[in-house]
Amino acid sequence: MTSKSKYLKILTRLLEKNFSEIKIYNTICEDTLCRQEEASDIARNVEIMLVLGGKMSANSRRLAEISRAHGTPTYHIESGSQIKAGWLRGRTCVGIASGASTPKWIVDDAIKRIK
């Protein structure tokens, strides 16, 4: 569970204990939460992380932030053509996460370039 969703649950429980009626609207998409949790899991187990997605995408930026929080070297790129050979040199385990709106062909191209 990402830290923000964890804090939302804690805050919700606290408010429910102290108020007889509250309304909370969680507007974070379930797919977004799932991607964040998966990126966190991957980042813990790889030597380097590539996050594919638009530089202006809040979702992709958050995935990169989550990966970096684990101390994993993380590169937020928009396409496989931005992968630098030096990033991969000496690495045997590379993780990839992608923003929700990143087309599959961009991810597939990045994987092909890594291999």
C-alpha positions as CSV (number, residue, x, y, z in Angstrom):
1,M,0.0,0.0,0.0
2,T,1.4,3.4,-0.9
3,S,2.0,5.9,1.8
4,K,-0.8,8.3,0.7
5,S,-3.4,5.6,0.5
6,K,-2.2,4.3,3.9
7,Y,-2.6,7.8,5.4
8,L,-6.1,8.1,3.9
9,K,-7.2,4.9,5.6
10,I,-5.7,6.0,8.9
11,L,-7.3,9.5,8.6
12,T,-10.6,7.9,7.7
13,R,-10.6,5.7,10.8
14,L,-9.7,8.6,13.0
15,L,-12.5,10.7,11.6
16,E,-15.0,7.9,11.9
17,K,-14.2,7.6,15.6
18,N,-14.7,11.3,16.3
19,F,-17.6,12.2,14.1
20,S,-21.0,10.6,13.8
21,E,-21.3,11.3,10.1
22,I,-18.6,11.9,7.5
23,K,-18.3,11.6,3.8
24,I,-15.0,10.7,2.1
25,Y,-14.6,10.6,-1.6
26,N,-11.5,8.7,-2.6
27,T,-10.9,9.8,-6.2
28,I,-7.8,7.8,-6.8
29,C,-8.4,5.2,-9.4
30,E,-8.0,1.6,-8.3
31,D,-5.7,0.9,-11.3
32,T,-3.5,3.8,-10.2
33,L,-3.2,2.4,-6.7
34,C,-2.4,-1.0,-8.1
35,R,0.4,0.4,-10.4
36,Q,1.9,2.3,-7.4
37,E,1.9,-0.8,-5.2
38,E,3.5,-2.9,-8.0
39,A,6.1,-0.2,-8.7
40,S,7.0,-0.2,-5.0
41,D,7.3,-4.0,-5.0
42,I,9.4,-4.1,-8.1
43,A,11.7,-1.3,-7.0
44,R,12.6,-3.2,-3.8
45,N,13.9,-6.1,-5.9
46,V,15.8,-4.6,-8.8
47,E,19.1,-2.8,-9.4
48,I,17.6,0.0,-11.5
49,M,14.1,1.2,-12.3
50,L,12.8,2.7,-15.5
51,V,9.4,4.5,-15.4
52,L,7.8,5.0,-18.8
53,G,5.4,7.8,-19.1
54,G,4.9,11.5,-20.0
55,K,7.0,14.0,-18.0
56,M,3.9,16.0,-17.3
57,S,1.9,12.9,-16.1
58,A,1.3,13.1,-12.3
59,N,0.8,9.3,-12.3
60,S,4.2,8.6,-14.0
61,R,6.0,11.2,-11.8
62,R,4.5,9.5,-8.7
63,L,5.7,6.0,-9.9
64,A,9.2,7.4,-10.2
65,E,8.9,9.0,-6.7
66,I,7.8,5.8,-5.2
67,S,10.7,3.9,-6.9
68,R,13.3,6.4,-5.7
69,A,11.9,6.2,-2.2
70,H,13.4,2.7,-2.0
71,G,16.8,4.0,-2.9
72,T,16.6,2.4,-6.3
73,P,18.2,4.4,-9.1
74,T,15.2,5.5,-11.2
75,Y,14.9,7.1,-14.6
76,H,11.6,8.6,-15.7
77,I,11.6,8.4,-19.5
78,E,9.0,8.9,-22.2
79,S,10.3,6.3,-24.6
80,G,12.9,3.5,-25.0
81,S,15.0,5.7,-27.2
82,Q,16.0,7.6,-24.1
83,I,17.6,4.6,-22.4
84,K,21.3,5.1,-22.0
85,A,23.6,2.1,-22.1
86,G,25.5,3.4,-19.1
87,W,22.4,3.0,-16.9
88,L,22.3,-0.7,-17.6
89,R,26.1,-1.4,-17.6
90,G,26.8,-4.0,-14.8
91,R,23.2,-4.4,-14.0
92,T,21.5,-7.8,-14.2
93,C,18.0,-6.9,-12.9
94,V,16.0,-4.0,-14.4
95,G,12.5,-3.0,-13.4
96,I,9.9,-1.3,-15.5
97,A,6.8,0.6,-14.5
98,S,4.5,2.6,-16.8
99,G,1.9,5.3,-16.3
100,A,-1.7,4.4,-16.9
101,S,-1.8,6.2,-20.3
102,T,1.5,4.9,-21.6
103,P,0.8,2.9,-24.7
104,K,1.9,-0.8,-24.6
105,W,4.0,-0.4,-27.7
106,I,6.3,2.1,-25.8
107,V,6.8,-0.5,-23.0
108,D,7.4,-3.3,-25.5
109,D,10.0,-1.1,-27.3
110,A,11.8,-0.3,-24.0
111,I,11.9,-4.0,-23.1
112,K,13.3,-4.9,-26.6
113,R,16.0,-2.2,-26.2
114,I,17.0,-3.5,-22.8
115,K,17.4,-7.1,-24.0
